[in-house]
Amino acid sequence: MSSIVIALPKIEDAKKIRSVLERHGFTVASVCSTASSALSNASELGSGVLICGHRLPDMNYLDLSECLPRDFEMLASARVICEVPSSILSVEMPIKSGDLVNTVSMILMQQDRKRRKEKKKPKLRSEKEQNYISNAKMMLMQRNHLNEEDAYRYIQKSSMDSGTNMVETAQMLLMLLYES
Protein backbone atom coordinates (compact mmCIF):
# COMPACT_ATOMS: atom_id res chain seq x y z
CA MET A 1 0.00 0.00 0.00
CA SER A 2 1.42 3.37 -1.00
CA SER A 3 1.39 6.30 1.36
CA ILE A 4 1.36 10.06 0.99
CA VAL A 5 3.68 12.36 2.92
CA ILE A 6 3.33 16.13 2.61
CA ALA A 7 6.28 18.38 3.50
CA LEU A 8 5.88 22.12 3.10
CA PRO A 9 7.59 24.98 4.96
CA LYS A 10 4.24 26.29 6.17
CA ILE A 11 2.41 23.53 8.03
CA GLU A 12 -0.93 25.28 7.36
CA ASP A 13 -0.39 24.87 3.60
CA ALA A 14 0.44 21.19 4.08
CA LYS A 15 -2.75 20.70 6.09
CA LYS A 16 -4.79 22.36 3.33
CA ILE A 17 -3.33 19.98 0.75
CA ARG A 18 -4.02 17.04 3.06
CA SER A 19 -7.63 18.22 3.33
CA VAL A 20 -7.99 18.37 -0.48
CA LEU A 21 -6.52 14.89 -0.91
CA GLU A 22 -8.62 13.36 1.86
CA ARG A 23 -11.78 14.83 0.31
CA HIS A 24 -10.88 12.90 -2.84
CA GLY A 25 -10.44 9.60 -1.01
CA PHE A 26 -6.69 9.55 -0.41
CA THR A 27 -5.14 8.76 2.95
CA VAL A 28 -2.31 11.08 3.97
CA ALA A 29 0.14 9.34 6.28
CA SER A 30 1.88 12.44 7.58
CA VAL A 31 2.20 16.20 7.29
CA CYS A 32 5.45 17.93 8.23
CA SER A 33 7.46 21.10 7.68
CA THR A 34 11.03 19.77 7.41
CA ALA A 35 12.89 17.46 5.06
CA SER A 36 14.27 15.43 7.95
CA SER A 37 10.75 14.67 9.18
CA ALA A 38 9.66 13.79 5.66
CA LEU A 39 12.61 11.41 5.21
CA SER A 40 11.96 9.79 8.57
CA ASN A 41 8.28 9.23 7.72
CA ALA A 42 9.08 7.99 4.20
CA SER A 43 11.62 5.49 5.56
CA GLU A 44 9.04 4.04 7.94
CA LEU A 45 6.35 3.81 5.24
CA GLY A 46 8.40 2.13 2.52
CA SER A 47 6.64 3.38 -0.61
CA GLY A 48 4.45 6.24 -1.69
CA VAL A 49 4.46 9.87 -2.74
CA LEU A 50 6.22 12.80 -1.12
CA ILE A 51 4.56 16.11 -1.94
CA CYS A 52 6.96 18.91 -1.12
CA GLY A 53 7.81 22.51 -1.76
CA HIS A 54 10.90 23.50 -3.68
CA ARG A 55 12.58 24.65 -0.50
CA LEU A 56 12.17 23.36 3.04
CA PRO A 57 13.94 24.89 6.07
CA ASP A 58 16.62 22.18 6.20
CA MET A 59 16.99 21.08 2.56
CA ASN A 60 15.91 21.87 -0.99
CA TYR A 61 13.84 19.43 -3.06
CA LEU A 62 16.78 18.27 -5.23
CA ASP A 63 18.79 17.14 -2.22
CA LEU A 64 15.68 15.64 -0.69
CA SER A 65 14.93 13.62 -3.83
CA GLU A 66 18.38 12.01 -3.63
CA CYS A 67 17.75 10.89 -0.04
CA LEU A 68 14.27 9.43 -0.59
CA PRO A 69 13.74 5.67 -0.27
CA ARG A 70 13.79 3.85 -3.62
CA ASP A 71 10.04 3.23 -3.72
CA PHE A 72 9.04 6.82 -2.99
CA GLU A 73 8.18 9.27 -5.76
CA MET A 74 8.49 13.00 -5.33
CA LEU A 75 5.92 15.54 -6.45
CA ALA A 76 7.45 18.99 -6.12
CA SER A 77 5.58 22.26 -6.26
CA ALA A 78 7.31 25.09 -8.06
CA ARG A 79 6.50 28.60 -9.23
CA VAL A 80 8.09 27.85 -12.62
CA ILE A 81 7.91 24.21 -13.73
CA CYS A 82 10.74 24.48 -16.28
CA GLU A 83 13.17 24.90 -13.35
CA VAL A 84 12.38 21.39 -12.09
CA PRO A 85 14.43 18.55 -13.66
CA SER A 86 12.44 16.09 -15.78
CA SER A 87 13.26 13.23 -13.38
CA ILE A 88 11.02 14.85 -10.75
CA LEU A 89 7.29 15.26 -11.23
CA SER A 90 6.03 18.72 -10.45
CA VAL A 91 2.90 20.83 -10.21
CA GLU A 92 2.82 24.55 -10.75
CA MET A 93 2.09 26.91 -7.88
CA PRO A 94 -0.56 27.88 -7.02
CA ILE A 95 -1.71 24.26 -7.11
CA LYS A 96 -5.05 23.52 -8.72
CA SER A 97 -6.78 20.81 -6.73
CA GLY A 98 -7.76 18.88 -9.88
CA ASP A 99 -4.15 18.80 -11.11
CA LEU A 100 -2.92 17.70 -7.71
CA VAL A 101 -5.48 14.93 -7.32
CA ASN A 102 -4.93 13.62 -10.86
CA THR A 103 -1.15 13.65 -10.53
CA VAL A 104 -1.16 11.89 -7.15
CA SER A 105 -3.63 9.33 -8.49
CA MET A 106 -1.41 8.70 -11.53
CA ILE A 107 1.70 8.23 -9.38
CA LEU A 108 -0.04 5.79 -7.03
CA MET A 109 -1.45 3.78 -9.96
CA GLN A 110 2.03 3.55 -11.52
CA GLN A 111 3.49 2.36 -8.22
CA ASP A 112 0.74 -0.23 -7.84
CA ARG A 113 1.34 -1.49 -11.39
CA LYS A 114 5.08 -1.67 -10.74
CA ARG A 115 4.52 -3.64 -7.50
CA ARG A 116 2.22 -6.13 -9.24
CA LYS A 117 4.74 -6.56 -12.05
CA GLU A 118 7.52 -7.22 -9.52
CA LYS A 119 5.41 -9.87 -7.79
CA LYS A 120 4.88 -11.70 -11.08
CA LYS A 121 8.62 -11.99 -11.72
CA PRO A 122 9.87 -15.46 -10.90
CA LYS A 123 12.25 -15.56 -7.97
CA LEU A 124 15.82 -16.52 -8.81
CA ARG A 125 16.85 -19.88 -7.42
CA SER A 126 20.01 -20.33 -5.43
CA GLU A 127 22.71 -22.62 -6.75
CA LYS A 128 21.72 -25.25 -4.19
CA GLU A 129 18.07 -25.15 -5.29
CA GLN A 130 19.09 -25.33 -8.93
CA ASN A 131 21.24 -28.37 -8.13
CA TYR A 132 18.26 -30.23 -6.64
CA ILE A 133 16.30 -29.71 -9.83
CA SER A 134 19.26 -30.66 -12.05
CA ASN A 135 19.96 -33.81 -10.03
CA ALA A 136 16.30 -34.86 -10.12
CA LYS A 137 16.28 -34.31 -13.90
CA MET A 138 19.44 -36.40 -14.30
CA MET A 139 17.96 -39.24 -12.24
CA LEU A 140 14.74 -39.21 -14.27
CA MET A 141 16.73 -39.16 -17.50
CA GLN A 142 18.82 -42.16 -16.42
CA ARG A 143 16.15 -44.28 -14.77
CA ASN A 144 13.14 -43.49 -16.95
CA HIS A 145 14.97 -42.84 -20.22
CA LEU A 146 13.51 -39.33 -20.59
CA ASN A 147 15.15 -36.50 -22.44
CA GLU A 148 16.05 -33.37 -20.48
CA GLU A 149 12.97 -31.41 -21.58
CA ASP A 150 10.58 -34.22 -20.64
CA ALA A 151 12.29 -34.72 -17.28
CA TYR A 152 11.92 -31.01 -16.53
CA ARG A 153 8.27 -31.07 -17.59
CA TYR A 154 7.67 -34.09 -15.35
CA ILE A 155 9.10 -32.24 -12.32
CA GLN A 156 7.12 -29.15 -13.25
CA LYS A 157 3.85 -31.05 -13.65
CA SER A 158 4.38 -33.01 -10.44
CA SER A 159 5.05 -29.73 -8.68
CA MET A 160 1.82 -28.19 -9.95
CA ASP A 161 -0.20 -31.34 -9.21
CA SER A 162 1.05 -31.59 -5.64
CA GLY A 163 0.92 -27.83 -4.96
CA THR A 164 4.56 -27.63 -3.93
CA ASN A 165 7.35 -25.63 -5.53
CA MET A 166 9.73 -27.26 -7.99
CA VAL A 167 12.63 -27.44 -5.53
CA GLU A 168 10.54 -29.36 -2.97
CA THR A 169 9.25 -31.65 -5.70
CA ALA A 170 12.80 -32.29 -6.93
CA GLN A 171 13.88 -33.11 -3.36
CA MET A 172 10.97 -35.55 -2.95
CA LEU A 173 11.78 -37.20 -6.29
CA LEU A 174 15.43 -37.58 -5.31
CA MET A 175 14.45 -39.16 -2.01
CA LEU A 176 12.08 -41.57 -3.77
CA LEU A 177 14.56 -42.43 -6.49
CA TYR A 178 17.41 -43.01 -4.02
CA GLU A 179 15.19 -45.26 -1.86
CA SER A 180 14.31 -47.55 -4.74
N, C-alpha and C positions, 0 to 999 in steps of 0.2 A: 504494500500500500504506500503510495507516494504522499508526502506531506508538504505543506506550504509554510515557509518561514518568511516573515516580513521584517526587513531591517531598514529603517529610515531615521535620519537624524532627529526629526521631530516625532516623538512617540504618538502624538495626536493624529498626525498624518497616517502613520502605520495603522492605527486603530480604525481610521476611516476606511482604509483599503480593506482591512479585515472585515469590516461591516459589509462592504460591497460584495466581497467574495462569499461571505456566509449567506447573504441574501440570495445568491445564485447557487447555493447547494454545496459549496466547497467547505472543507474543514481546515482552518488555519491552526497549525500546531503551536506557533509562537510568534510574538511580536516583540521586537527589541529595537534599541537605538544605537547599538555598537556592532562592529564587525566581529569582535571577539565573542559576543553573545550569540550572534548568528552562526558562527563557526561551531561553537559548542553545541547549539541546538541541532544543527545539521549533522554533526558527527553522531549524535545520539539517535537521530531519526533514520539515517542510512540512505534514503533516496527522497527526491522531491524537487521542489522549486524554491529558490531563494529570490524574493522580490526585494530589490534594494535601490537606494539612491546612488547617484554617481559618486558621492562623497559622504562617508560616515566619519564621526569624530576621530576614530583610531585607524582608518584605512580607506583607500579609495577602491572603487569597484573592480579595477583591473587586478590589483593585488589580492583582493578578496576572492576573485574568480580562480586564481591560481591555488588558493588554499582550500577550496571547497572539496568535499568528498567526491569521488568519481561519479557516483550516481545522482548527484545534485546538479540541476540546471540553474543558470542565473537568468533572471529577467531584470535588466537594469532600466531605470527611468532616467531620461536625459532631456535637457532642453533642446539640444540639436542631435538628432539621431545619427547623422553622418560622422559624428565624433566617436561613436561606439564601434569597436572592431566587429567584423562580421561574425566572429566566433561566439559573440555574446548576443543573445536576443535582447531587444530593447523596445520600450514604448516611449512615446514622446510625451513630455510634460506640457501642459497639464494632462493627466491621464483621463481618457474617456473610459467610463466604466465598461462599455461594450467591448472596446479593444482589449482592455485588461482581462475581462472574463474569457473572451475568445482565445487570447494568447495563452493564458494559464491552462485552459481546457486542452488546447492543442499540445502543449508541453506534456501534460499528464497523460494524454492518450499515447503520445510517442513513447514515453517511458514505459507505459503498460505494455505496448506492443513489443518493445525491446526486451522486457522481462519475460514475456511469453515465448519469444523467439529463443532466448537463452535457455529456457527450461526444456525446449524441444531438442536442443543440441544433445547428441549422445555424449555421455561422460567418457573420458579417455580411461582406458584400462591400464593398470600398472603392469609392469613386466611380469610379475608373479601371476597376476590374473590371466594375462595373455598366454603364459606358459601352460596353465591348466587347460585352456581351450585347445591349444596346439597339441598337447599330449593326448587329450581325449580324441582329437581328430586322428592323430597318428594310430592310436589303438584301434579305432573303428576302421581305419583304412586297412590295417594289417589283419585284424580278426574277421571283419565282415566283407573284405574285398570291395570297399567303397572308394570312389575317387575323392579327392580333397573337398570338392564342392559339395558332393552328396553327404560327406561326413559332417561338414559344417552345417548344412541344412538340417541334418538329423538332430544335431545338438540344439540348433535354433528352434526347431519344431517341438522337441521334447521340453525345452525351456518354456515355450509359450503354453504347451498343453498342461504342464505342471504348475505354471504360475510362478516359477522361480527365475532368477536371472541366469544368463548363460554361464557365468563362472560357477555358480552353485551346481547347475546341471552338469557341467564338465567334471566337477569334483565327484558328484554322485556316480557318473558314468565310469570314471577312473576307479572308484572304489569297487563298483560292481564288476568291472572287467578284471581287476587284479584278484578279486575273490574267486573268480571262476577259473 
